[in-house]
Amino acid sequence: MGLSAKQAYTNLKKRHAESAHLQGSASILMSDRTLSMPKGSAAERSQMVGVISAVNHRSMTDPVLGDWLEKAESEISKLAPIDQRNLELMRKSWVLSTAMPSDLVERGSKIRSEGRPLHAQQKTDRTGNWKDVEGWFKEAFDYARETGAVKKEVLGMPSIYDALLDGFSPGVSAKIVEAQFAKLDAALPDLIRATMERQKSQGGALPLDGSFHKSKQMRFNNWGVRAVGFDYERGRLDAITGHPSCGGSTGDKRITTFLDRGDFTKSFKACVHEAGHGMYYQGLDPDWAYQPVGGCQGMDIHESQSMIIEYQACMTPEFITLAALKAREVFGDAPSLQTGNLHKHMLNVQPSLIRVYADELTYPMHISLRAELERAVVEGELEVSDLPDAWNEGMQKRFGVQPENHIDGLMQDVHWYVGSMGYFPSYALGAMGAAQLFNAATAANPDIRPQIGQGNFKPLLDWLRPNIHARGCIVDASQLMKDATGETLNADHHVEHLKRRYLEEPGL
C-alpha cells in the first residue's frame, strides 16, 4: 500500500520542523560567535555553521520531498484552509531550494558567517580603508546577484532585484518600493526643513552631560526591554561592539545592542527596536511553530514590529516622560535628563552620516540611498569599485554632507558584508507599516497611549498579538495589513504621523 496523502503531509511537516531547528541552531551559534566565542575559534565556527547549512539544504532538496508534495497536493481539498496555505508555502520553499545550487548555498553561508565579524572588526579598527573590504564586497554582491538570478528564473520575477526583494519581503516589488518611496521623497525635504526651523525657534536641547557607565546603560536598557514586553524567560539582551541584531531560535531569542558612553539613548533605541523583532517571534502561534504558515512574515512586516515599538510607542511624549524619570533614577538627576530636554534630544532632527543614529525624519533618506546603490550594482549599472564615489555623491545630494572616513560611509552597515542585498527597503516600508498599524491599534483602543505612559505595553501587545503576531503567514503581507488596518500599505499614514509629531504636537 502506497503512502497516503495524509502521511505525506505529516512527513512534510516533520521535515520542515527539522529544518527550522537546524536554522535556529545555526543562528544560536552565530549569536555566540558575536558575544562570547574566543577569537581563535572563528574558522571552526564558520565550518560548523556551513555544515549545518549544507545538511539543511540537502534535507530540504531531498527528492522525496517532491514526491510527498505531489501526494499531499493530490488531496489538498481535504485539508483545512490553514493546512492548504502551509502546503502552498512548502511548495514555494521546495521550488526555491531545489533551484539553488549547493555550492551557491555554501558560499552564502560563508559570507554570512564571516561577513559579520569582518564588519565588527572594521567598526572597532575605524581605519575605513576601502581596499580592506572591496574584494569582500565584490564577492558578496556577486553571490547576491547569482542568487537573485536563480530566483528570478524560477519565480518569474521581472528583475534580479525584484527577486532579492522578494527574498526578504515576499510580495514586495521594485514598483511598490518606488511608488511608496516617492511619497516620502515628495514630503520629507520640506518637512525636514520646517521641523528644523521649528526646533531652532524653540531652542536646542542641552547636550547629555556625563559619561554613562556601561553597567548603568544596561540597567536602563533592561528596564525598557522588559517594559515593552520582551519575555526574558525565552530570550536575553547583551551588549556587543558590532551591529545590533535579533538572532537565535524561535523560542530562544538573542537580542544585542551597542553602548555609547556619551549618549545612552542610542543604545536604548537599538534595544527596544530589537526587542520588537524578538516579541514578534515570541507572539507566534505555538500550535504552528516551526511550520511555514506559523512563521514570521517578510522583513517589511518584521521591521514594522520593531518600529512600532521604537518609534510609534517609545518616542511618544507619554513614554519619554516615564523614561526621563527612570533615566534620572539610574544616571542621576542631571539637567539634561529633565523630561523636556530628553524629549528635545530624542526627537531632534539633524542630517547625519550614520544610519543607525539617524532621526526618524531623515532615516528614510538613508534607506533610499542604500536601495538605489544596491539595485544599481545588482543590475550591473554600477561597479562595486565605484561605490565609494557614488555613496559620497548620494550623501551630498540628500544631506549636504560627506563622510571623511569610509567606516562612516558605505562601510558602516553590516548588510552588504553578509550579502543581504534587498533588505534595506524593508526598513522604510516597516516605518510606514508601523505608523499605519499604530493608528489602527490606538483607534481600536484609545487607552494604549496612556498605558504606554505608565510603562504598560500590554494593551498594545493585546492588539498586535491577534492582528499580526499569531497570524503568522496565514495570509500574505498585503492581506495581513489590509485585515489589520482596512487598507494595504500606504505611506500617507507615515507622512501624516511625522507631520503630527514634529510640526503639531507641543513639546514637553
CORMOZI-V365536 format. One record per pair of residues at least 4 apart in sequence whose C-alpha atoms are under 8 Angstrom apart, sorted by the first residue. I is the first residue (numbers start at 0). J is the second residue. If there is no record, write none. Layout:
BEGIN
i: {I | I}
j: {J | J}
END
This chain:
BEGIN
i: {2 | 2 | 2 | 3 | 3 | 3 | 4 | 4 | 4 | 4 | 4 | 4 | 4 | 5 | 5 | 6 | 7 | 7 | 7 | 7 | 7 | 8 | 8 | 8 | 8 | 8 | 9 | 10 | 10 | 11 | 11 | 11 | 11 | 12 | 12 | 13 | 14 | 14 | 14 | 15 | 15 | 15 | 15 | 15 | 16 | 16 | 16 | 16 | 17 | 18 | 18 | 18 | 18 | 19 | 19 | 19 | 20 | 20 | 20 | 21 | 21 | 21 | 21 | 22 | 22 | 22 | 22 | 22 | 23 | 23 | 23 | 23 | 24 | 24 | 24 | 25 | 25 | 25 | 25 | 26 | 26 | 26 | 26 | 27 | 27 | 27 | 27 | 27 | 28 | 28 | 28 | 29 | 29 | 29 | 30 | 30 | 30 | 30 | 31 | 31 | 32 | 32 | 32 | 32 | 33 | 33 | 33 | 34 | 34 | 34 | 36 | 36 | 37 | 40 | 41 | 42 | 43 | 44 | 45 | 45 | 45 | 45 | 46 | 47 | 48 | 48 | 48 | 49 | 49 | 49 | 49 | 50 | 51 | 52 | 52 | 52 | 52 | 53 | 53 | 53 | 53 | 54 | 55 | 56 | 56 | 56 | 56 | 57 | 59 | 59 | 59 | 59 | 60 | 60 | 60 | 60 | 61 | 62 | 63 | 64 | 64 | 65 | 65 | 66 | 67 | 68 | 68 | 68 | 69 | 70 | 71 | 72 | 74 | 75 | 76 | 78 | 78 | 79 | 80 | 81 | 81 | 81 | 82 | 83 | 84 | 84 | 84 | 84 | 85 | 85 | 85 | 85 | 85 | 86 | 87 | 88 | 88 | 88 | 89 | 89 | 90 | 91 | 92 | 93 | 94 | 94 | 95 | 95 | 95 | 98 | 98 | 98 | 99 | 99 | 99 | 99 | 100 | 101 | 102 | 103 | 103 | 103 | 104 | 105 | 106 | 106 | 107 | 107 | 107 | 108 | 109 | 109 | 110 | 110 | 110 | 110 | 110 | 111 | 111 | 111 | 111 | 112 | 112 | 113 | 113 | 114 | 114 | 114 | 114 | 115 | 115 | 115 | 115 | 116 | 116 | 117 | 117 | 118 | 118 | 118 | 118 | 118 | 118 | 118 | 119 | 119 | 119 | 119 | 120 | 121 | 121 | 121 | 121 | 121 | 122 | 122 | 122 | 122 | 123 | 125 | 126 | 126 | 127 | 127 | 127 | 127 | 127 | 128 | 128 | 128 | 129 | 129 | 129 | 129 | 130 | 132 | 133 | 133 | 133 | 134 | 135 | 135 | 136 | 136 | 136 | 136 | 137 | 137 | 138 | 139 | 139 | 139 | 139 | 139 | 140 | 140 | 140 | 140 | 140 | 140 | 140 | 141 | 141 | 142 | 142 | 143 | 143 | 143 | 143 | 143 | 143 | 144 | 144 | 144 | 144 | 145 | 146 | 146 | 147 | 147 | 147 | 147 | 147 | 148 | 148 | 148 | 149 | 150 | 150 | 150 | 150 | 150 | 150 | 151 | 151 | 151 | 151 | 151 | 151 | 151 | 152 | 154 | 156 | 156 | 157 | 157 | 158 | 159 | 159 | 159 | 160 | 160 | 160 | 160 | 160 | 160 | 161 | 161 | 161 | 161 | 162 | 163 | 163 | 163 | 164 | 164 | 164 | 164 | 164 | 164 | 164 | 164 | 165 | 165 | 165 | 165 | 165 | 166 | 166 | 167 | 167 | 167 | 167 | 167 | 167 | 168 | 168 | 168 | 168 | 168 | 168 | 168 | 169 | 169 | 169 | 169 | 170 | 170 | 170 | 171 | 171 | 172 | 173 | 174 | 175 | 176 | 176 | 176 | 177 | 178 | 179 | 179 | 179 | 179 | 180 | 180 | 180 | 180 | 181 | 182 | 182 | 182 | 183 | 183 | 183 | 183 | 184 | 184 | 186 | 186 | 187 | 187 | 187 | 187 | 188 | 189 | 190 | 190 | 191 | 191 | 191 | 191 | 192 | 193 | 193 | 194 | 194 | 194 | 194 | 195 | 195 | 195 | 196 | 197 | 197 | 198 | 198 | 198 | 199 | 203 | 204 | 204 | 204 | 204 | 204 | 204 | 205 | 205 | 205 | 206 | 206 | 207 | 207 | 207 | 207 | 208 | 208 | 208 | 209 | 210 | 210 | 211 | 211 | 211 | 211 | 211 | 211 | 211 | 211 | 212 | 212 | 213 | 213 | 213 | 214 | 215 | 215 | 215 | 216 | 216 | 216 | 216 | 216 | 217 | 217 | 218 | 218 | 219 | 219 | 219 | 219 | 219 | 220 | 220 | 220 | 220 | 221 | 221 | 222 | 223 | 223 | 223 | 223 | 224 | 224 | 224 | 224 | 224 | 225 | 225 | 225 | 226 | 226 | 226 | 227 | 227 | 227 | 227 | 227 | 227 | 228 | 228 | 228 | 228 | 229 | 229 | 229 | 229 | 229 | 230 | 230 | 230 | 231 | 233 | 233 | 233 | 233 | 234 | 234 | 234 | 234 | 234 | 234 | 235 | 235 | 235 | 235 | 236 | 236 | 236 | 236 | 236 | 237 | 237 | 237 | 237 | 238 | 238 | 238 | 238 | 239 | 239 | 239 | 239 | 239 | 240 | 240 | 241 | 242 | 242 | 242 | 242 | 243 | 243 | 243 | 243 | 243 | 243 | 243 | 244 | 244 | 244 | 244 | 244 | 245 | 245 | 245 | 245 | 245 | 245 | 245 | 245 | 246 | 246 | 246 | 247 | 247 | 247 | 248 | 249 | 249 | 250 | 250 | 252 | 252 | 253 | 254 | 254 | 254 | 254 | 255 | 255 | 256 | 256 | 256 | 257 | 257 | 258 | 258 | 258 | 259 | 259 | 259 | 262 | 263 | 264 | 264 | 265 | 265 | 266 | 267 | 268 | 268 | 269 | 269 | 270 | 271 | 271 | 271 | 271 | 271 | 272 | 272 | 272 | 272 | 272 | 273 | 273 | 274 | 274 | 275 | 275 | 275 | 275 | 275 | 275 | 275 | 276 | 276 | 276 | 276 | 276 | 277 | 278 | 279 | 279 | 279 | 279 | 279 | 280 | 280 | 280 | 282 | 282 | 282 | 283 | 283 | 283 | 283 | 283 | 283 | 283 | 283 | 283 | 284 | 284 | 284 | 284 | 284 | 284 | 285 | 286 | 287 | 287 | 287 | 288 | 288 | 289 | 289 | 290 | 291 | 292 | 292 | 292 | 293 | 293 | 293 | 293 | 293 | 294 | 294 | 295 | 295 | 295 | 295 | 296 | 296 | 296 | 296 | 296 | 296 | 297 | 297 | 298 | 298 | 298 | 298 | 298 | 299 | 299 | 299 | 299 | 299 | 299 | 299 | 300 | 300 | 300 | 300 | 300 | 301 | 301 | 302 | 302 | 302 | 302 | 302 | 302 | 302 | 303 | 303 | 303 | 303 | 303 | 303 | 303 | 303 | 304 | 304 | 304 | 305 | 306 | 306 | 306 | 306 | 306 | 307 | 307 | 307 | 307 | 307 | 307 | 307 | 308 | 308 | 309 | 309 | 310 | 310 | 310 | 311 | 311 | 311 | 311 | 312 | 312 | 312 | 313 | 313 | 314 | 314 | 314 | 314 | 315 | 315 | 316 | 316 | 316 | 316 | 317 | 317 | 317 | 317 | 317 | 317 | 318 | 318 | 318 | 318 | 318 | 319 | 319 | 319 | 319 | 319 | 320 | 320 | 320 | 320 | 321 | 321 | 321 | 321 | 322 | 323 | 323 | 323 | 323 | 323 | 324 | 324 | 324 | 325 | 326 | 326 | 326 | 327 | 327 | 327 | 327 | 327 | 328 | 332 | 332 | 333 | 334 | 335 | 335 | 336 | 336 | 337 | 338 | 338 | 339 | 339 | 339 | 340 | 341 | 342 | 342 | 342 | 343 | 343 | 346 | 346 | 346 | 347 | 348 | 348 | 348 | 348 | 349 | 349 | 349 | 350 | 350 | 350 | 350 | 351 | 351 | 351 | 351 | 352 | 352 | 352 | 352 | 352 | 352 | 352 | 353 | 353 | 353 | 353 | 354 | 354 | 357 | 357 | 358 | 359 | 360 | 361 | 362 | 363 | 363 | 363 | 364 | 364 | 365 | 366 | 366 | 366 | 366 | 366 | 367 | 367 | 368 | 368 | 368 | 368 | 369 | 369 | 370 | 370 | 370 | 370 | 371 | 372 | 372 | 372 | 372 | 372 | 373 | 373 | 373 | 374 | 374 | 375 | 375 | 375 | 376 | 376 | 376 | 376 | 381 | 381 | 382 | 385 | 386 | 386 | 387 | 387 | 387 | 387 | 388 | 389 | 390 | 390 | 390 | 391 | 391 | 391 | 391 | 392 | 392 | 393 | 394 | 394 | 394 | 394 | 395 | 395 | 395 | 401 | 402 | 402 | 403 | 404 | 405 | 405 | 405 | 406 | 406 | 407 | 412 | 413 | 414 | 414 | 414 | 414 | 414 | 415 | 415 | 422 | 423 | 424 | 425 | 426 | 427 | 428 | 429 | 430 | 430 | 431 | 431 | 431 | 431 | 431 | 431 | 432 | 432 | 432 | 432 | 432 | 432 | 433 | 433 | 434 | 434 | 434 | 434 | 435 | 435 | 435 | 435 | 435 | 435 | 436 | 436 | 436 | 436 | 437 | 438 | 439 | 439 | 439 | 440 | 440 | 440 | 440 | 440 | 441 | 441 | 441 | 441 | 444 | 446 | 446 | 447 | 447 | 447 | 447 | 448 | 449 | 450 | 450 | 450 | 450 | 451 | 451 | 456 | 457 | 458 | 459 | 460 | 461 | 462 | 463 | 463 | 464 | 464 | 465 | 465 | 466 | 466 | 466 | 466 | 467 | 467 | 467 | 470 | 472 | 474 | 474 | 475 | 476 | 477 | 477 | 477 | 478 | 478 | 479 | 480 | 480 | 480 | 480 | 480 | 481 | 481 | 481 | 481 | 482 | 489 | 490 | 491 | 492 | 493 | 494 | 495 | 496 | 497 | 497 | 498 | 498 | 499 | 499 | 500}
j: {6 | 7 | 70 | 7 | 70 | 71 | 8 | 67 | 70 | 71 | 72 | 73 | 74 | 9 | 71 | 10 | 11 | 67 | 68 | 70 | 71 | 12 | 67 | 68 | 71 | 86 | 13 | 14 | 67 | 15 | 64 | 67 | 68 | 16 | 290 | 17 | 18 | 58 | 59 | 19 | 59 | 289 | 290 | 291 | 20 | 288 | 289 | 290 | 21 | 22 | 55 | 58 | 59 | 23 | 289 | 290 | 24 | 248 | 289 | 25 | 51 | 52 | 55 | 26 | 51 | 52 | 55 | 248 | 27 | 247 | 248 | 249 | 28 | 247 | 248 | 29 | 48 | 51 | 52 | 30 | 246 | 247 | 248 | 31 | 246 | 247 | 248 | 253 | 32 | 44 | 48 | 33 | 48 | 112 | 34 | 246 | 247 | 253 | 35 | 36 | 36 | 37 | 41 | 44 | 116 | 239 | 241 | 237 | 238 | 239 | 40 | 41 | 41 | 44 | 45 | 46 | 47 | 48 | 49 | 109 | 112 | 113 | 50 | 51 | 52 | 108 | 112 | 53 | 105 | 108 | 109 | 54 | 55 | 56 | 104 | 105 | 108 | 57 | 101 | 104 | 105 | 58 | 59 | 60 | 96 | 101 | 104 | 61 | 64 | 93 | 96 | 97 | 64 | 93 | 96 | 97 | 65 | 66 | 67 | 68 | 93 | 69 | 93 | 70 | 71 | 72 | 86 | 90 | 73 | 74 | 75 | 86 | 78 | 83 | 83 | 82 | 83 | 83 | 84 | 85 | 292 | 473 | 86 | 87 | 88 | 292 | 473 | 474 | 89 | 290 | 291 | 292 | 473 | 90 | 91 | 92 | 291 | 292 | 93 | 291 | 94 | 95 | 96 | 97 | 98 | 153 | 99 | 150 | 153 | 149 | 150 | 153 | 103 | 104 | 146 | 149 | 104 | 105 | 106 | 107 | 142 | 146 | 108 | 109 | 110 | 142 | 111 | 142 | 418 | 112 | 113 | 114 | 114 | 139 | 416 | 417 | 418 | 115 | 416 | 417 | 418 | 116 | 417 | 117 | 417 | 118 | 413 | 416 | 417 | 119 | 413 | 416 | 417 | 120 | 241 | 121 | 416 | 122 | 241 | 410 | 411 | 412 | 413 | 416 | 123 | 240 | 241 | 242 | 124 | 125 | 126 | 127 | 406 | 410 | 240 | 241 | 406 | 411 | 240 | 406 | 404 | 406 | 404 | 405 | 406 | 407 | 410 | 132 | 405 | 406 | 133 | 387 | 405 | 410 | 134 | 136 | 137 | 383 | 384 | 138 | 139 | 416 | 140 | 383 | 415 | 416 | 141 | 383 | 142 | 143 | 415 | 416 | 417 | 418 | 144 | 376 | 377 | 383 | 415 | 418 | 420 | 145 | 377 | 146 | 418 | 147 | 163 | 377 | 418 | 419 | 420 | 148 | 159 | 377 | 378 | 149 | 150 | 163 | 151 | 159 | 160 | 162 | 163 | 152 | 159 | 162 | 153 | 154 | 155 | 156 | 159 | 162 | 163 | 155 | 156 | 157 | 158 | 159 | 161 | 162 | 156 | 162 | 161 | 162 | 161 | 162 | 162 | 163 | 377 | 378 | 164 | 173 | 374 | 377 | 378 | 421 | 165 | 171 | 172 | 173 | 166 | 167 | 420 | 421 | 168 | 169 | 171 | 172 | 173 | 420 | 421 | 422 | 169 | 170 | 171 | 172 | 421 | 297 | 421 | 297 | 298 | 299 | 421 | 422 | 425 | 296 | 297 | 298 | 299 | 300 | 422 | 425 | 296 | 297 | 475 | 476 | 475 | 476 | 477 | 175 | 176 | 176 | 177 | 178 | 179 | 180 | 424 | 428 | 181 | 182 | 183 | 428 | 489 | 490 | 184 | 367 | 427 | 490 | 185 | 186 | 490 | 491 | 187 | 363 | 490 | 494 | 188 | 364 | 190 | 494 | 191 | 360 | 361 | 494 | 192 | 193 | 194 | 498 | 195 | 348 | 360 | 361 | 196 | 197 | 502 | 198 | 348 | 501 | 502 | 199 | 348 | 349 | 200 | 201 | 502 | 202 | 203 | 347 | 203 | 343 | 335 | 340 | 341 | 343 | 344 | 347 | 335 | 340 | 344 | 335 | 344 | 261 | 262 | 335 | 336 | 261 | 333 | 335 | 261 | 260 | 261 | 215 | 216 | 259 | 260 | 261 | 262 | 263 | 330 | 216 | 260 | 217 | 258 | 260 | 218 | 219 | 329 | 330 | 220 | 258 | 263 | 266 | 267 | 221 | 238 | 222 | 329 | 223 | 267 | 325 | 326 | 329 | 224 | 266 | 267 | 270 | 225 | 236 | 226 | 227 | 267 | 270 | 271 | 228 | 229 | 270 | 271 | 274 | 229 | 230 | 231 | 454 | 455 | 456 | 271 | 274 | 308 | 454 | 455 | 456 | 278 | 456 | 457 | 460 | 234 | 274 | 275 | 277 | 278 | 234 | 278 | 281 | 235 | 250 | 251 | 252 | 281 | 250 | 251 | 252 | 253 | 254 | 277 | 251 | 252 | 253 | 254 | 253 | 254 | 255 | 256 | 270 | 253 | 254 | 255 | 256 | 255 | 256 | 257 | 258 | 243 | 255 | 256 | 257 | 258 | 257 | 258 | 257 | 256 | 257 | 412 | 413 | 254 | 255 | 256 | 257 | 269 | 270 | 273 | 253 | 254 | 255 | 256 | 273 | 252 | 253 | 254 | 255 | 273 | 274 | 276 | 277 | 252 | 253 | 254 | 251 | 252 | 253 | 252 | 280 | 281 | 280 | 281 | 277 | 280 | 277 | 270 | 273 | 274 | 277 | 270 | 273 | 266 | 269 | 270 | 266 | 269 | 263 | 265 | 266 | 263 | 265 | 266 | 266 | 267 | 268 | 345 | 269 | 356 | 270 | 271 | 272 | 309 | 273 | 309 | 274 | 275 | 305 | 308 | 309 | 313 | 276 | 305 | 306 | 308 | 309 | 277 | 305 | 278 | 305 | 279 | 304 | 305 | 306 | 307 | 308 | 309 | 280 | 301 | 302 | 304 | 305 | 281 | 282 | 283 | 295 | 301 | 304 | 468 | 294 | 295 | 468 | 464 | 468 | 469 | 288 | 293 | 294 | 295 | 464 | 468 | 469 | 470 | 471 | 288 | 293 | 468 | 469 | 470 | 471 | 293 | 293 | 292 | 293 | 294 | 293 | 294 | 293 | 294 | 294 | 472 | 471 | 472 | 473 | 469 | 470 | 471 | 472 | 473 | 471 | 472 | 301 | 468 | 471 | 472 | 300 | 301 | 471 | 472 | 475 | 476 | 301 | 476 | 302 | 422 | 425 | 426 | 429 | 303 | 424 | 425 | 426 | 428 | 429 | 432 | 304 | 425 | 429 | 432 | 476 | 305 | 429 | 306 | 425 | 426 | 428 | 429 | 430 | 433 | 307 | 426 | 428 | 429 | 430 | 431 | 432 | 433 | 308 | 429 | 433 | 309 | 310 | 311 | 429 | 430 | 433 | 311 | 312 | 430 | 433 | 434 | 436 | 437 | 312 | 313 | 313 | 314 | 314 | 315 | 359 | 315 | 433 | 434 | 437 | 318 | 448 | 451 | 318 | 319 | 318 | 319 | 345 | 346 | 319 | 448 | 320 | 342 | 452 | 507 | 321 | 448 | 449 | 451 | 452 | 453 | 322 | 451 | 452 | 453 | 454 | 323 | 338 | 341 | 342 | 452 | 324 | 338 | 342 | 452 | 325 | 452 | 453 | 454 | 326 | 327 | 336 | 337 | 338 | 341 | 328 | 337 | 338 | 329 | 330 | 331 | 336 | 331 | 332 | 333 | 336 | 337 | 332 | 336 | 337 | 337 | 340 | 340 | 341 | 340 | 341 | 341 | 342 | 507 | 343 | 506 | 507 | 344 | 345 | 346 | 506 | 507 | 347 | 506 | 358 | 359 | 501 | 358 | 358 | 359 | 360 | 361 | 357 | 358 | 361 | 357 | 358 | 361 | 398 | 356 | 357 | 398 | 400 | 357 | 394 | 400 | 401 | 402 | 407 | 408 | 357 | 407 | 408 | 411 | 362 | 365 | 361 | 362 | 362 | 363 | 497 | 365 | 366 | 367 | 426 | 427 | 368 | 397 | 369 | 370 | 423 | 424 | 426 | 427 | 371 | 424 | 372 | 390 | 393 | 394 | 373 | 423 | 374 | 421 | 423 | 424 | 375 | 376 | 381 | 386 | 389 | 390 | 377 | 420 | 421 | 378 | 421 | 379 | 380 | 381 | 380 | 381 | 382 | 383 | 385 | 386 | 386 | 389 | 390 | 409 | 391 | 405 | 408 | 409 | 392 | 393 | 394 | 408 | 409 | 395 | 401 | 402 | 408 | 396 | 401 | 397 | 398 | 399 | 400 | 401 | 399 | 400 | 401 | 408 | 407 | 408 | 407 | 408 | 409 | 410 | 411 | 410 | 411 | 411 | 416 | 417 | 418 | 419 | 420 | 422 | 423 | 419 | 420 | 426 | 427 | 428 | 429 | 430 | 431 | 432 | 433 | 434 | 493 | 435 | 488 | 489 | 490 | 492 | 493 | 436 | 480 | 488 | 489 | 490 | 493 | 437 | 493 | 438 | 492 | 493 | 496 | 439 | 484 | 488 | 489 | 492 | 493 | 440 | 480 | 483 | 484 | 441 | 442 | 443 | 483 | 484 | 444 | 447 | 459 | 462 | 463 | 445 | 446 | 447 | 448 | 458 | 450 | 458 | 451 | 456 | 458 | 459 | 452 | 453 | 454 | 455 | 456 | 458 | 455 | 456 | 460 | 461 | 462 | 463 | 464 | 465 | 466 | 467 | 468 | 468 | 469 | 469 | 470 | 470 | 479 | 482 | 483 | 471 | 479 | 483 | 474 | 476 | 478 | 479 | 479 | 480 | 481 | 487 | 488 | 482 | 487 | 483 | 484 | 485 | 486 | 487 | 488 | 485 | 486 | 487 | 488 | 486 | 493 | 494 | 495 | 496 | 497 | 498 | 499 | 500 | 501 | 502 | 502 | 503 | 503 | 504 | 504}
END
